[in-house]
Amino acid sequence: MYHPYFGLKESPFSISVNPRYLFMSPRHRDALAHLLYGVGSGGGFILLTGEVGTGKTTINRCLLDQLPDSTDLAIVLNPALSAVELLATVCDEFEIEYPRDSLSLKRLTDALHGFLLDNHAGGRRSVLMIDEAQHLDFDVLEQIRLLTNLETNDEKLLQIILIGQPELTEKLARPELRQLNQRITARYNLQPLNREETEAYIQHRLHVAGLAAGRTLFPKRVVREIHRRTQGIPRQINLLCDRSLLGAYGRQQTHLTRRLVRSAAVEVFGVHERGILSRRTLAAALTALLASSFFIWFVWFSEAMPSTPGDKLLDLPTFETSDTADTKPQDASSAVAFTPLKNINANANTSVKTPSFLIAPSQAATWLWQLNSDAPRPAQPCAPFNVAGLRCQQDNAEVWDSVIGLNRPVVLAMQTPDKFRAETLVVGFEARAAWVMADTGIELVPLVELAQYWLGGYRYFWKAPQGWQQPLKVDDESALVAQVAGWFAELDGQSTALASDVFTERLAARIRLFQEEQNLAINGWLDQPTLMQIAILKGEVSTQASLLARAQLVWESL
């Protein structure tokens, strides 16, 4: 109805699946790669989960289009069946003949087994796809697991793909289903689109629908509002964009506004604005809170003040001060090396104790280098080029997980209690504490204590493979590609590697699986985090025990 008004050939945000509107975000491509890898690995289960409307059906369509002609596929769309009914449905999908007058698990399984053996002998692959698998009962899931027992000496006869909502993962984690869970060879949880992907998704559908080049219907601020309302779920994006365009058409507006989107959200999702605080309302509430807090403090302080000069003031916490203004700091050498973050009162006589693990940046730099190399420390060890085969990496983090996962010595950017710059050298982690190099020796310090001074920055050294300069991607050529492919082949027990010197899509799919297993950013590249994790698993990184021993030697050599 509205599409001619905006110069569109058709409605761009229909919720029906139209192949012409296919939009494959990086996470959709990763999901498809997981499924293709699982189907090609031969046997077992593949698990694809995701919230309602995230695009699981889109992935299924793409998978079906890329399966080879030698594949026979059975699709079960309604899994609310008994075990016998499910096997009968599978046989119907594969067009297997079976005695319909006396159904039993044994007869159906025998018929299916015979079909699978014939398929295997004829060089064909058999795949069973079950959608909405979170509705499967436990006894039905167990019967599905037993189907994977149908095998030859070399491989499974049936590949099973389970597709469902996130609660399917929770169900499979139950103890009674642990045997099935252990047979999953590839799994992927499809996440909603981020804000940038949401904008690309909207523009893609508008372009397919015929929007003129250079014309903008959804400004960036409107896209941000749409993403906030839909949480990046494609189906909800379609619903909200469609209703928003209809509202703009009704008001004869040429582009969308946030107000239009908010009104459309009420109609589509039933979400009323009264449950959401606006910035103005929130600012007013905070102002009122601060004003009332100040008033209460003022009344309390007035009552606490002495009514006569002879009265004593109310006892309040005080800072410990030195007796004289020229008292020396506890660690004069370290204090002189610190660079102040701001001007401080030179006449102040406040003395604040500095923890021993807060050391001068120059000292931390020297120790970090000595833990990683026996070569003389260069003048600029963190220069943007290789030094003695080492690369210096600097980054920021908000949680300890990012630093702990490095499995190597790391220098933390710190701040002393009196706001001076300092650093802490962490040699390793143990439980909820860290082994650090301090002026007093090697100490075990609780993470909660380090967190009081950590500014979030950190740096470390890592050794890149020879010849590696930047992330390697599909179609890149390098001897390192063959090395990594060979390592994966050995890891997976495969006789043939997924690539030689040329980076293949099959190797990229395997790397994505590895990155997901290791909680790395999933991109299918041979980038720094991936190479570092491979080095850790190959045993090319020093153990914590050896690092602590080396740290002790470094400290004793002072």
C-alpha positions as CSV (number, residue, x, y, z in Angstrom):
1,M,0.0,0.0,0.0
2,Y,2.7,2.5,1.0
3,H,5.6,1.3,-1.2
4,P,4.8,3.5,-4.3
5,Y,4.8,6.6,-2.1
6,F,8.5,5.9,-1.2
7,G,9.5,4.9,-4.7
8,L,9.6,1.2,-3.9
9,K,8.5,-1.6,-6.2
10,E,7.2,-3.8,-3.4
11,S,6.9,-3.9,0.4
12,P,10.5,-4.5,1.7
13,F,9.7,-5.8,5.2
14,S,7.4,-8.8,4.6
15,I,8.0,-11.5,7.3
16,S,7.6,-14.2,4.7
17,V,10.8,-15.9,3.6
18,N,11.8,-14.5,0.2
19,P,15.2,-15.7,-1.3
20,R,15.6,-12.4,-3.1
21,Y,15.8,-10.6,0.3
22,L,18.4,-13.0,1.8
23,F,20.8,-11.1,4.1
24,M,23.7,-13.0,5.4
25,S,25.4,-11.2,8.3
26,P,28.8,-12.4,9.5
27,R,27.1,-14.4,12.3
28,H,24.7,-16.0,9.7
29,R,27.7,-17.0,7.6
30,D,29.4,-18.4,10.6
31,A,26.3,-20.5,11.4
32,L,26.1,-21.8,7.9
33,A,29.8,-22.7,7.9
34,H,29.2,-24.7,11.2
35,L,26.4,-26.6,9.6
36,L,28.3,-27.3,6.4
37,Y,31.3,-28.4,8.4
38,G,29.1,-30.7,10.5
39,V,27.4,-32.3,7.5
40,G,30.8,-32.9,5.9
41,S,32.4,-34.4,9.0
42,G,30.3,-37.5,8.7
43,G,27.8,-38.6,11.3
44,G,26.8,-37.4,14.7
45,F,24.6,-34.4,15.7
46,I,24.7,-30.7,14.6
47,L,23.0,-28.2,16.8
48,L,21.8,-24.8,15.7
49,T,20.0,-22.6,18.3
50,G,18.7,-19.1,18.4
51,E,15.9,-16.9,19.6
52,V,12.6,-16.7,17.7
53,G,13.1,-14.6,14.6
54,T,16.9,-14.5,14.5
55,G,17.1,-16.2,11.1
56,K,17.3,-19.9,11.7
57,T,15.0,-20.6,8.8
58,T,17.2,-18.5,6.6
59,I,20.2,-20.6,7.5
60,N,18.2,-23.8,6.8
61,R,17.3,-22.5,3.3
62,C,20.9,-21.7,2.5
63,L,22.0,-25.1,3.8
64,L,19.5,-26.9,1.6
65,D,20.7,-24.9,-1.4
66,Q,24.4,-25.9,-0.8
67,L,23.9,-29.6,-0.1
68,P,25.3,-31.7,-2.9
69,D,22.8,-33.6,-5.2
70,S,24.0,-36.9,-3.7
71,T,22.3,-36.0,-0.4
72,D,18.9,-37.3,0.7
73,L,17.2,-35.0,3.2
74,A,14.3,-35.7,5.6
75,I,12.8,-32.6,7.3
76,V,10.6,-32.9,10.4
77,L,8.8,-29.6,11.1
78,N,6.5,-30.8,13.8
79,P,8.5,-32.6,16.5
80,A,5.6,-32.9,19.0
81,L,5.4,-36.6,18.2
82,S,5.9,-39.9,20.0
83,A,9.0,-42.0,19.2
84,V,7.0,-44.3,16.9
85,E,5.4,-41.3,15.1
86,L,8.7,-39.6,14.7
87,L,10.3,-42.6,13.1
88,A,7.3,-43.1,10.8
89,T,7.6,-39.4,9.8
90,V,11.3,-39.9,9.0
91,C,10.5,-43.0,6.9
92,D,7.8,-41.0,5.0
93,E,10.3,-38.2,4.3
94,F,12.8,-40.6,2.9
95,E,10.0,-42.4,1.0
96,I,10.8,-45.7,2.8
97,E,8.3,-48.5,2.6
98,Y,7.2,-50.0,6.0
99,P,4.3,-52.1,7.3
100,R,1.7,-49.4,8.2
101,D,-0.8,-51.8,9.8
102,S,1.5,-52.8,12.7
103,L,3.9,-50.0,13.6
104,S,6.7,-50.7,16.1
105,L,10.1,-49.1,16.9
106,K,11.9,-52.2,15.7
107,R,10.2,-52.5,12.4
108,L,10.6,-48.8,11.6
109,T,14.3,-48.9,12.7
110,D,14.9,-51.9,10.6
111,A,13.4,-50.3,7.6
112,L,15.4,-47.1,8.1
113,H,18.6,-49.1,8.7
114,G,18.1,-50.9,5.4
115,F,17.6,-47.7,3.5
116,L,20.7,-46.1,5.1
117,L,22.8,-49.0,4.2
118,D,21.6,-48.9,0.5
119,N,22.2,-45.2,0.4
120,H,25.8,-45.6,1.8
121,A,26.5,-48.3,-0.7
122,G,25.3,-46.1,-3.5
123,G,27.6,-43.2,-2.4
124,R,24.7,-41.1,-1.1
125,R,24.5,-39.2,2.2
126,S,21.5,-39.2,4.4
127,V,20.6,-36.1,6.5
128,L,17.7,-35.7,9.0
129,M,16.8,-32.1,10.0
130,I,14.4,-31.6,13.0
131,D,13.1,-28.0,13.4
132,E,11.7,-26.7,16.7
133,A,13.6,-29.5,18.5
134,Q,13.1,-27.9,21.9
135,H,9.6,-29.5,21.9
136,L,11.0,-33.1,21.7
137,D,10.3,-35.2,24.7
138,F,13.2,-36.9,26.5
139,D,12.3,-40.4,25.3
140,V,12.1,-39.2,21.7
141,L,15.5,-37.5,22.0
142,E,16.9,-40.8,23.3
143,Q,15.4,-42.7,20.4
144,I,17.0,-40.1,18.0
145,R,20.3,-40.7,19.7
146,L,20.0,-44.4,19.0
147,L,19.6,-43.7,15.3
148,T,23.3,-42.5,15.3
149,N,24.2,-46.1,16.3
150,L,23.4,-47.1,12.7
151,E,26.9,-47.0,11.3
152,T,29.6,-48.8,9.3
153,N,33.1,-49.4,10.3
154,D,34.1,-46.0,8.9
155,E,31.3,-43.6,9.5
156,K,27.8,-42.9,10.7
157,L,25.0,-43.6,8.3
158,L,22.8,-40.7,9.4
159,Q,23.6,-37.1,10.0
160,I,21.1,-35.4,12.3
161,I,20.6,-31.6,12.5
162,L,18.7,-30.3,15.6
163,I,17.3,-26.7,15.3
164,G,15.6,-25.0,18.1
165,Q,15.4,-22.1,20.6
166,P,18.1,-21.6,23.3
167,E,16.1,-23.8,25.8
168,L,17.1,-26.7,23.6
169,T,20.7,-26.3,24.8
170,E,19.5,-26.3,28.4
171,K,17.5,-29.5,27.8
172,L,20.5,-31.3,26.2
173,A,22.6,-30.3,29.3
174,R,20.4,-32.5,31.5
175,P,22.3,-35.5,32.9
176,E,19.9,-38.0,31.3
177,L,20.8,-36.7,27.8
178,R,24.6,-36.5,28.4
179,Q,25.2,-39.3,25.8
180,L,23.4,-37.3,23.1
181,N,25.1,-34.1,24.1
182,Q,28.5,-35.7,23.8
183,R,27.8,-36.7,20.2
184,I,27.3,-33.2,19.0
185,T,30.1,-32.5,16.5
186,A,29.2,-28.9,15.7
187,R,27.0,-26.4,17.5
188,Y,26.2,-22.7,17.0
189,N,24.0,-20.3,18.8
190,L,22.7,-17.6,16.4
191,Q,22.8,-14.2,18.0
192,P,20.7,-11.2,17.0
193,L,22.2,-8.4,14.8
194,N,24.2,-5.7,16.3
195,R,23.5,-2.0,15.5
196,E,25.7,-1.8,12.4
197,E,24.3,-5.1,11.1
198,T,20.8,-3.8,11.7
199,E,21.5,-0.8,9.6
200,A,23.0,-2.9,6.8
201,Y,20.0,-5.3,7.0
202,I,17.5,-2.4,6.6
203,Q,19.4,-0.9,3.8
204,H,19.7,-4.2,2.0
205,R,16.0,-4.9,2.0
206,L,15.2,-1.3,0.9
207,H,17.7,-1.7,-2.0
208,V,16.2,-5.0,-3.1
209,A,12.7,-3.4,-3.0
210,G,13.9,-0.7,-5.4
211,L,14.8,2.3,-3.2
212,A,16.7,4.9,-5.3
213,A,20.4,5.1,-4.7
214,G,21.4,8.0,-2.4
215,R,17.9,8.2,-0.8
216,T,17.7,7.7,3.0
217,L,14.4,6.7,4.7
218,F,15.9,5.5,8.0
219,P,18.5,8.0,9.4
220,K,21.1,6.6,11.8
221,R,19.3,7.9,14.9
222,V,16.2,6.1,13.8
223,V,18.1,2.9,13.2
224,R,19.5,3.1,16.7
225,E,15.9,3.4,18.0
226,I,14.8,0.4,15.9
227,H,17.7,-1.7,17.2
228,R,16.9,-0.7,20.8
229,R,13.3,-1.7,20.3
230,T,13.9,-5.0,18.5
231,Q,17.2,-6.0,20.1
232,G,18.5,-6.8,16.6
233,I,16.0,-9.7,15.9
234,P,15.3,-9.7,12.1
235,R,11.7,-10.6,12.3
236,Q,10.9,-7.9,14.8
237,I,12.9,-5.4,12.7
238,N,10.7,-6.3,9.7
239,L,7.5,-5.8,11.8
240,L,8.6,-2.5,13.2
241,C,10.0,-1.1,10.0
242,D,6.9,-2.1,8.1
243,R,4.6,-0.4,10.6
244,S,6.8,2.7,10.8
245,L,6.7,3.2,7.0
246,L,3.0,2.8,7.1
247,G,2.8,5.5,9.8
248,A,5.1,7.8,7.8
249,Y,2.9,7.3,4.7
250,G,-0.2,8.1,6.7
251,R,1.4,11.4,7.9
252,Q,2.8,12.1,4.4
253,Q,6.4,12.2,5.7
254,T,9.3,11.4,3.4
255,H,11.5,9.9,6.0
256,L,11.1,8.3,9.4
257,T,11.6,9.8,12.9
258,R,12.2,8.3,16.3
259,R,8.7,9.4,17.4
260,L,7.2,7.5,14.5
261,V,9.2,4.4,15.5
262,R,8.1,4.7,19.1
263,S,4.4,4.9,18.1
264,A,4.8,2.0,15.8
265,A,6.4,-0.1,18.6
266,V,3.4,0.5,20.8
267,E,1.1,-0.9,18.0
268,V,3.4,-3.8,17.1
269,F,4.8,-4.9,20.4
270,G,2.3,-3.3,22.9
271,V,5.2,-1.5,24.6
272,H,4.1,1.7,26.2
273,E,6.4,4.6,26.8
274,R,5.3,5.0,30.5
275,G,7.6,2.1,31.3
276,I,10.6,3.9,29.9
277,L,12.2,6.9,31.5
278,S,13.2,9.7,29.0
279,R,16.5,11.5,29.4
280,R,14.7,14.6,30.6
281,T,12.7,12.7,33.2
282,L,15.8,10.9,34.4
283,A,17.7,14.1,34.7
284,A,14.9,15.7,36.7
285,A,14.8,12.7,39.0
286,L,18.5,12.8,39.6
287,T,18.4,16.6,40.3
288,A,15.6,16.1,42.8
289,L,17.5,13.2,44.5
290,L,20.7,15.3,44.7
291,A,18.8,18.3,46.1
292,S,17.1,16.2,48.8
293,S,20.4,14.5,49.7
294,F,22.1,17.9,50.1
295,F,19.3,19.2,52.3
296,I,19.5,16.1,54.6
297,W,23.3,16.5,54.9
298,F,23.0,20.2,55.6
299,V,20.5,19.6,58.4
300,W,22.6,16.8,59.9
301,F,25.8,18.9,59.7
302,S,24.1,21.9,61.3
303,E,23.0,19.8,64.2
304,A,26.5,18.3,64.5
305,M,28.2,21.7,64.7
306,P,29.1,22.9,68.2
307,S,26.7,25.5,69.7
308,T,29.6,27.1,71.6
309,P,33.4,27.4,70.9
310,G,34.1,25.1,73.9
311,D,32.0,22.2,72.5
312,K,33.8,19.4,70.7
313,L,33.1,18.6,67.1
314,L,31.4,15.4,66.1
315,D,34.0,12.7,65.7
316,L,34.5,12.1,62.0
317,P,37.1,9.9,60.1
318,T,40.4,11.6,59.5
319,F,43.3,10.9,57.3
320,E,46.6,9.9,58.9
321,T,49.1,12.8,58.5
322,S,52.8,13.1,59.1
323,D,54.3,15.2,61.9
324,T,56.3,17.3,59.5
325,A,55.9,18.6,56.0
326,D,59.2,17.2,54.8
327,T,58.6,13.6,55.7
328,K,60.1,11.3,53.0
329,P,57.8,8.8,51.2
330,Q,58.1,5.1,52.1
331,D,59.7,4.2,48.7
332,A,61.6,7.3,47.6
333,S,63.1,5.6,44.5
334,S,59.8,4.5,43.1
335,A,58.0,7.8,44.0
336,V,60.6,9.8,42.0
337,A,60.1,7.6,38.9
338,F,56.3,8.1,38.9
339,T,54.8,10.6,36.5
340,P,52.0,12.6,38.3
341,L,48.6,12.5,36.6
342,K,47.8,16.0,37.9
343,N,49.3,18.9,39.9
344,I,49.4,18.2,43.6
345,N,49.9,20.6,46.4
346,A,53.6,20.7,47.1
347,N,53.0,21.7,50.7
348,A,50.6,18.8,51.4
349,N,51.7,16.7,54.3
350,T,49.3,13.8,53.7
351,S,51.1,10.4,53.8
352,V,49.3,7.6,51.8
353,K,50.8,4.1,51.9
354,T,51.5,2.7,48.4
355,P,51.2,-1.1,48.0
356,S,54.4,-2.9,47.1
357,F,53.0,-4.3,43.9
358,L,52.6,-0.7,42.4
359,I,56.0,-0.2,40.8
360,A,57.6,2.4,38.5
361,P,56.8,1.9,34.8
362,S,60.5,1.7,33.9
363,Q,60.9,-1.1,36.3
364,A,57.9,-3.0,35.0
365,A,59.1,-2.6,31.4
366,T,62.5,-4.0,32.3
367,W,61.1,-7.0,34.2
368,L,58.6,-7.8,31.5
369,W,61.3,-7.9,28.9
370,Q,63.5,-10.1,31.0
371,L,60.7,-12.6,31.5
372,N,60.3,-12.9,27.7
373,S,63.8,-12.6,26.3
374,D,67.5,-13.0,27.3
375,A,68.5,-10.3,24.8
376,P,69.4,-6.8,26.0
377,R,66.3,-4.7,26.5
378,P,65.9,-2.2,23.6
379,A,65.3,1.5,24.3
380,Q,61.7,1.1,23.0
381,P,60.5,-2.5,23.6
382,C,56.9,-1.6,22.7
383,A,57.7,0.0,19.4
384,P,55.3,-0.9,16.6
385,F,57.8,-3.3,15.0
386,N,59.4,-6.7,15.9
387,V,62.1,-6.6,18.5
388,A,64.1,-9.7,19.0
389,G,61.2,-11.7,17.4
390,L,58.7,-10.4,19.9
391,R,55.7,-8.2,19.3
392,C,54.4,-5.9,21.9
393,Q,50.6,-5.8,22.2
394,Q,48.6,-3.1,24.2
395,D,44.9,-3.2,24.9
396,N,42.2,-2.3,27.4
397,A,39.8,-4.6,29.3
398,E,36.9,-4.2,31.7
399,V,37.1,-7.8,33.2
400,W,39.9,-10.1,34.3
401,D,38.9,-12.8,31.8
402,S,40.6,-11.0,28.9
403,V,43.9,-10.8,30.8
404,I,43.8,-14.3,32.4
405,G,43.2,-15.9,29.0
406,L,46.5,-14.6,27.6
407,N,48.5,-17.2,29.7
408,R,51.6,-15.0,29.7
409,P,53.2,-12.2,31.8
410,V,51.3,-9.0,31.5
411,V,51.8,-5.4,32.8
412,L,48.8,-3.6,34.2
413,A,48.4,0.2,34.0
414,M,47.8,1.3,37.5
415,Q,47.2,4.4,39.6
416,T,48.6,4.9,43.1
417,P,46.2,6.0,46.0
418,D,47.4,9.6,45.6
419,K,46.8,9.6,41.8
420,F,50.3,8.9,40.5
421,R,51.0,6.7,37.5
422,A,52.3,3.2,38.3
423,E,52.3,-0.3,36.9
424,T,52.0,-3.9,38.1
425,L,53.7,-6.9,36.5
426,V,51.6,-10.0,36.8
427,V,53.4,-13.3,36.2
428,G,50.4,-15.6,36.4
429,F,47.0,-16.2,38.0
430,E,45.8,-18.6,40.6
431,A,42.1,-18.9,41.5
432,R,41.0,-15.3,42.3
433,A,44.5,-14.0,42.9
434,A,47.6,-13.1,40.9
435,W,51.3,-13.7,41.2
436,V,53.0,-10.3,40.9
437,M,56.6,-9.1,40.9
438,A,57.0,-6.5,43.6
439,D,60.0,-4.6,45.1
440,T,59.7,-7.1,48.0
441,G,59.7,-10.2,45.9
442,I,57.1,-12.5,44.2
443,E,53.7,-12.0,45.9
444,L,50.2,-13.5,45.6
445,V,47.8,-10.6,45.6
446,P,43.9,-11.0,45.6
447,L,42.4,-9.7,42.3
448,V,39.9,-7.6,44.3
449,E,42.9,-5.7,45.7
450,L,44.5,-5.2,42.3
451,A,41.2,-4.0,40.9
452,Q,41.2,-1.0,43.2
453,Y,44.2,0.5,41.3
454,W,43.8,-1.0,37.8
455,L,42.9,1.5,35.1
456,G,42.0,-1.2,32.6
457,G,45.0,-0.9,30.3
458,Y,47.5,-3.8,29.9
459,R,50.4,-4.9,27.6
460,Y,52.4,-8.0,26.9
461,F,54.7,-9.7,24.5
462,W,53.9,-12.5,22.1
463,K,56.0,-14.3,19.5
464,A,54.4,-14.4,16.0
465,P,55.1,-17.3,13.7
466,Q,57.9,-16.6,11.2
467,G,56.6,-14.7,8.2
468,W,53.3,-13.6,9.7
469,Q,52.6,-9.9,9.4
470,Q,48.8,-9.6,9.3
471,P,45.7,-11.8,9.6
472,L,45.5,-14.5,6.9
473,K,42.1,-15.0,5.2
474,V,40.5,-17.2,2.5
475,D,42.6,-17.2,-0.7
476,D,45.7,-15.9,1.1
477,E,48.9,-18.0,0.4
478,S,51.5,-18.7,3.1
479,A,53.5,-21.6,4.5
480,L,51.8,-20.9,7.8
481,V,48.4,-21.9,6.3
482,A,49.8,-25.4,5.6
483,Q,51.2,-25.7,9.1
484,V,48.0,-24.7,10.8
485,A,45.9,-27.0,8.5
486,G,48.3,-29.9,9.4
487,W,47.9,-29.2,13.1
488,F,44.1,-29.3,12.8
489,A,44.2,-32.5,10.8
490,E,46.3,-34.1,13.6
491,L,44.0,-32.7,16.2
492,D,40.9,-34.0,14.4
493,G,42.5,-37.4,13.5
494,Q,42.1,-36.6,9.8
495,S,44.5,-38.1,7.2
496,T,44.1,-35.1,4.8
497,A,44.6,-31.5,5.8
498,L,41.9,-28.9,4.9
499,A,44.4,-26.7,3.0
500,S,47.9,-26.6,1.7
501,D,49.6,-23.2,1.3
502,V,46.4,-21.6,0.0
503,F,43.8,-20.6,2.6
504,T,40.5,-22.5,1.8
505,E,36.9,-22.0,2.9
506,R,37.0,-25.4,4.6
507,L,40.0,-24.3,6.8
508,A,38.1,-21.1,7.6
509,A,35.1,-23.1,8.7
510,R,37.3,-25.2,11.0
511,I,39.0,-22.1,12.4
512,R,35.6,-20.7,13.2
513,L,34.8,-23.8,15.2
514,F,38.1,-23.5,17.0
515,Q,37.5,-19.8,17.8
516,E,34.0,-20.6,19.2
517,E,35.4,-23.4,21.4
518,Q,38.2,-21.1,22.7
519,N,35.8,-18.1,23.3
520,L,37.6,-16.0,20.6
521,A,36.1,-13.5,18.2
522,I,34.7,-15.7,15.4
523,N,35.9,-14.6,12.0
524,G,37.6,-17.6,10.4
525,W,41.0,-15.8,10.1
526,L,44.5,-16.7,11.3
527,D,44.7,-13.5,13.4
528,Q,46.8,-12.8,16.5
529,P,44.3,-14.2,19.2
530,T,43.9,-17.4,17.2
531,L,47.6,-17.9,16.7
532,M,48.3,-17.2,20.4
533,Q,45.7,-19.8,21.4
534,I,47.1,-22.4,19.0
535,A,50.5,-21.8,20.5
536,I,49.2,-22.3,24.0
537,L,47.5,-25.6,23.0
538,K,50.6,-26.8,21.2
539,G,52.6,-26.2,24.4
540,E,54.8,-23.5,22.9
541,V,54.0,-21.1,25.8
542,S,55.8,-21.4,29.1
543,T,53.9,-22.9,32.0
544,Q,53.1,-20.8,35.0
545,A,55.5,-22.9,37.1
546,S,58.4,-22.1,34.8
547,L,57.4,-18.4,34.6
548,L,57.4,-18.1,38.4
549,A,60.8,-19.8,38.6
550,R,62.1,-17.3,35.9
551,A,60.5,-14.4,37.7
552,Q,62.3,-15.4,40.9
553,L,65.6,-15.5,39.1
554,V,65.0,-12.1,37.6
555,W,64.1,-10.6,40.9
556,E,67.1,-12.2,42.7
557,S,69.5,-10.8,40.0
558,L,68.7,-7.2,41.0
